[in-house]
Amino acid sequence: MIIRIEVSDVDLEAMECGSLEEFEEQIRNQLDNGVVTSDGGAGADWMVDYDLEVIKVD
């Protein structure tokens, strides 16, 4: 699975991220650990392997 996220400088600033790398790290952490299923599992427990593409837009 490919997860593609388009993010602008305004978005990065609003989320208090200084770089695309920092944003990608936070998103990956949320996907892997922050998503909780109804039975208490983490995203990493039920989600298939994924590639994360973070693209900067204007």
C-alpha positions in Angstrom: 0.0 0.0 0.0 1.2 3.5 -0.7 0.1 6.4 1.4 0.7 9.7 -0.3 0.4 13.0 1.7 0.7 16.4 0.1 1.8 19.1 2.6 2.5 22.8 2.3 4.8 25.1 4.4 1.6 26.4 6.0 0.6 22.9 7.0 4.1 22.2 8.4 4.0 25.4 10.4 0.5 24.7 11.8 1.7 21.2 12.9 4.9 22.7 14.4 7.2 20.7 12.1 10.5 22.2 11.0 10.9 19.9 8.0 9.3 17.2 5.8 11.4 14.6 7.6 10.0 15.6 11.0 6.5 15.6 9.6 7.0 12.1 8.1 8.4 10.8 11.3 5.4 12.1 13.3 2.9 10.7 10.7 4.6 7.3 10.6 4.5 7.2 14.4 0.8 8.0 14.4 0.1 5.3 11.8 2.1 2.7 13.5 1.3 3.4 17.1 -1.4 6.1 17.5 -4.2 4.3 15.6 -6.1 2.1 18.0 -8.5 -0.6 16.9 -11.7 -1.4 18.8 -10.0 -4.3 20.5 -7.0 -2.1 21.6 -4.5 -3.1 18.9 -2.1 -0.6 17.4 -2.0 0.3 13.7 1.1 -1.7 13.2 -0.8 -4.8 14.4 -3.5 -4.7 11.6 -2.1 -2.5 8.8 -0.3 -4.1 5.9 3.1 -2.9 5.0 3.1 0.6 3.5 5.3 3.1 1.8 4.8 6.7 2.9 5.3 9.4 0.3 5.3 13.0 1.7 5.3 15.6 -1.0 5.7 19.3 -0.5 3.3 21.5 -2.4 2.9 25.2 -2.7 
